[in-house]
Each structure stands twice: as structure tokens, then as C-alpha cells.
Amino acid sequence: MSKIAIAATALGLLAGTAFAQTTPPANPNAPGNPAVNSSGPNNPGAPVAGANSFTEAQAKSRLEEKGYTGVGPLTKDKDGVWRGQATRNGQSVAVAVDYQGNVVGQ
């Protein structure tokens, strides 16, 4: 009976070690979650390059939520940023929406 207990303990320790080795270490320089945070302000470096999972319709909605109207067709550039033209305060402006949901009017 004690051999079974020792074997079970050893197996448990080995399994725990295997799991611990597969967990990547935390990156102290990475932000908590760089994805969309609709309650906060834009990232100061926006628009940020990255794999953008927004559809064109979602990017357009995001622009409209920020007060842009007449949003024209948007195209995703090589950096994954949706870009196009829109109107704000009666002025036509170039707009961009990055993968973090940052909206930039230029």
C-alpha cells in the first residue's frame, strides 16, 4: 500500500512540474490586455499596428460612437489599421481605427 502512495505522490509531482514548465512567464513590459477597452482614452501611440479582428462594419460603428458621421468606405492597411474618410464638426477628416479600438481623426 505504501508503494502505491509513493508512486502516486511522485506522479503528482511530475505532472505538476510538467504543467509549470508549459506556462509562459509573465512579461513585465506588456500591458494587461492591449485589446479593446471602450471605457478608456485612446492609446497615446494610436493608431497601433497589429492584427485587427474588427470587421469594416465594426470599425465604422466605432467611429460613429466617437461622433463621426458620413463614414466612407474603410480599407485595412498593411499594418492592420482601418482607414478612410469621415465628417466631424462639418469638416472632412482622415480617420483610423486600430486593433485596440483606438479611433484617430487626422
Buried (B, 14 or more C-beta within 10 A) or exposed (E): EEEEEEEEEEEEEEEEEEEEEEEEEEEEEEEEEEEBBEEEEBBEEBBBEBEBEBEBEBBBBBBBEBEBEEBEEBEBEEBBBBBBBBBBEEEEBEBBBBBBBBBBBE
